Amino acid sequence: MIGDVNMLVMDGLEMVKRLREIAALEKLPILMVTTEVGADMAKRARAAGATGWISKPFKVKFLFKGVNRVLSSR
């Protein structure tokens, strides 16, 4: 699954936390995309349960690398 940190109804980190509470989705690979950069965002995303993240804007090849990375980590 690919999600954005900045969303309308709830932020992406809250979405990840809620998905991780569902037993059937505990191991779902989740790649977050964000305009926010830095170690703090990476730390918060990991704590929420994200498998990986990439910063926007990004080139398509980096999206593919991120997807492959989260799929191979599970």
Backbone bond lengths (Angstrom), bond angles and torsions (degrees), N, CA, C in turn:
res aa  C-N    CA-C-N  psi(-1)  N-CA   C-N-CA  omega(-1)  CA-C   N-CA-C  phi
1 M - - - 1.433 - - 1.522 108.18 -
2 I 1.322 114.81 143.44 1.461 120.80 175.88 1.519 107.28 -119.06
3 G 1.319 116.71 129.10 1.456 121.58 178.79 1.505 110.70 -133.51
4 D 1.317 115.62 160.18 1.460 121.71 178.29 1.523 108.65 -104.34
5 V 1.300 117.52 144.54 1.463 121.16 178.14 1.523 110.07 -66.48
6 N 1.321 117.52 -39.93 1.468 121.57 -177.68 1.522 109.92 -98.07
7 M 1.330 115.67 107.86 1.459 121.63 179.43 1.531 108.39 -131.44
8 L 1.324 116.65 170.67 1.461 120.68 -173.50 1.525 114.70 -77.10
9 V 1.315 118.09 -55.10 1.461 120.67 -172.07 1.523 111.95 -77.66
10 M 1.302 117.11 -44.19 1.464 122.09 175.84 1.519 107.39 -145.11
11 D 1.330 116.95 156.25 1.461 116.78 178.94 1.524 110.03 -75.52
12 G 1.318 115.09 160.27 1.456 121.32 -175.61 1.515 113.89 -61.39
13 L 1.328 117.69 -32.12 1.456 119.80 -180.00 1.529 110.63 -68.47
14 E 1.313 116.96 -37.90 1.463 120.72 175.47 1.524 109.97 -65.87
15 M 1.331 117.13 -39.39 1.458 121.00 177.43 1.536 110.63 -59.16
16 V 1.330 115.80 -45.30 1.464 120.12 179.87 1.528 110.30 -61.35
17 K 1.326 116.63 -45.33 1.473 120.17 178.99 1.521 111.12 -57.57
18 R 1.334 116.38 -43.98 1.469 120.22 -178.98 1.525 111.56 -68.10
19 L 1.325 117.44 -39.03 1.458 119.77 176.97 1.522 111.27 -62.95
20 R 1.313 116.77 -39.06 1.468 120.72 -179.09 1.531 112.19 -67.80
21 E 1.317 117.91 -18.90 1.464 121.40 176.95 1.524 112.19 -76.68
22 I 1.323 117.33 -14.22 1.466 122.19 179.56 1.524 107.51 -91.32
23 A 1.322 116.47 117.36 1.474 121.59 -173.90 1.529 112.37 -52.88
24 A 1.308 117.68 -42.21 1.465 120.97 -177.37 1.530 112.97 -67.09
25 L 1.329 117.02 -16.12 1.468 120.85 -177.52 1.524 113.34 -110.72
26 E 1.325 117.06 8.23 1.468 120.50 -177.72 1.520 113.16 -55.65
27 K 1.321 117.17 -35.85 1.463 120.96 -175.60 1.526 113.15 -104.54
28 L 1.331 117.03 8.98 1.456 121.08 178.52 1.528 109.94 -62.90
29 P 1.331 118.27 123.72 1.465 119.16 176.14 1.531 109.61 -67.75
30 I 1.321 116.89 128.20 1.463 121.37 -179.42 1.528 108.75 -125.94
31 L 1.324 114.97 118.63 1.458 122.00 176.82 1.518 107.57 -104.89
32 M 1.310 117.46 122.52 1.463 122.08 179.03 1.522 109.25 -100.19
33 V 1.339 114.94 141.49 1.458 120.56 173.43 1.531 107.45 -116.06
34 T 1.308 115.87 146.63 1.463 119.51 -175.62 1.519 111.30 -157.42
35 T 1.316 114.94 153.57 1.466 119.76 172.05 1.522 109.97 -86.94
36 E 1.313 115.94 -13.42 1.464 121.19 179.83 1.525 109.03 -81.54
37 V 1.304 116.40 131.38 1.464 120.56 -178.91 1.518 109.27 -119.30
38 G 1.294 115.12 162.66 1.450 120.09 175.84 1.511 112.48 118.96
39 A 1.311 113.89 163.47 1.461 121.27 -177.17 1.523 112.06 -63.96
40 D 1.338 117.49 -31.60 1.458 119.97 -178.52 1.525 111.15 -63.67
41 M 1.328 117.35 -44.70 1.470 120.33 179.79 1.519 110.04 -65.03
42 A 1.307 117.50 -41.65 1.462 120.61 178.69 1.524 110.19 -61.17
43 K 1.301 116.84 -42.60 1.462 121.91 179.48 1.531 110.92 -64.20
44 R 1.328 116.70 -43.93 1.473 120.98 179.44 1.530 111.11 -65.21
45 A 1.330 116.66 -40.67 1.470 120.48 179.40 1.525 110.62 -64.72
46 R 1.304 116.41 -43.38 1.474 120.82 179.31 1.528 109.56 -64.31
47 A 1.330 117.98 -42.81 1.465 121.33 179.72 1.525 111.58 -63.75
48 A 1.332 117.34 -32.87 1.458 121.24 178.95 1.530 111.52 -72.46
49 G 1.336 116.28 -22.58 1.461 119.75 179.46 1.512 114.26 117.31
50 A 1.344 117.16 7.39 1.463 119.63 177.84 1.520 109.80 -68.17
51 T 1.308 115.07 143.44 1.460 120.76 178.87 1.519 110.48 -80.58
52 G 1.339 116.40 -33.27 1.457 121.09 -179.87 1.514 110.23 -164.46
53 W 1.326 116.79 176.69 1.458 121.31 -178.88 1.518 108.90 -157.08
54 I 1.313 115.18 153.48 1.455 121.58 172.10 1.526 107.97 -137.82
55 S 1.312 115.55 152.32 1.462 121.66 -177.98 1.522 110.32 -93.84
56 K 1.337 114.88 141.42 1.459 121.30 175.24 1.523 108.86 -93.06
57 P 1.284 119.71 150.79 1.460 125.79 -6.09 1.521 110.05 -74.74
58 F 1.321 115.70 154.59 1.458 120.25 -179.92 1.517 109.45 -138.02
59 K 1.303 115.18 157.82 1.460 121.16 174.57 1.522 107.69 -86.04
60 V 1.315 116.23 150.57 1.462 121.35 -176.94 1.524 111.14 -54.59
61 K 1.325 118.16 -37.25 1.459 119.81 -178.69 1.533 111.01 -61.88
62 F 1.330 117.69 -31.90 1.463 120.21 178.24 1.526 110.90 -73.93
63 L 1.329 116.81 -32.53 1.461 119.98 174.70 1.524 109.41 -63.56
64 F 1.324 117.50 -46.40 1.460 120.94 178.47 1.529 111.40 -60.99
65 K 1.327 116.72 -40.98 1.467 120.02 177.44 1.521 110.65 -62.24
66 G 1.334 117.07 -42.55 1.458 120.87 178.87 1.515 111.89 -63.81
67 V 1.324 116.47 -43.40 1.470 120.42 178.34 1.520 110.00 -62.29
68 N 1.320 117.29 -46.86 1.470 119.80 178.42 1.515 112.15 -60.98
69 R 1.332 116.83 -37.81 1.458 120.66 -179.53 1.533 111.25 -64.78
70 V 1.331 117.45 -45.74 1.471 118.35 -178.43 1.518 111.24 -71.84
71 L 1.323 117.90 -32.96 1.460 119.26 177.99 1.524 112.11 -69.07
72 S 1.310 116.67 -34.92 1.469 119.39 -179.85 1.532 112.28 -80.09
73 S 1.338 116.95 -14.70 1.470 119.24 -177.90 1.521 112.48 -83.47
74 R 1.315 117.76 -12.03 1.478 121.23 -177.11 1.489 111.32 -103.11
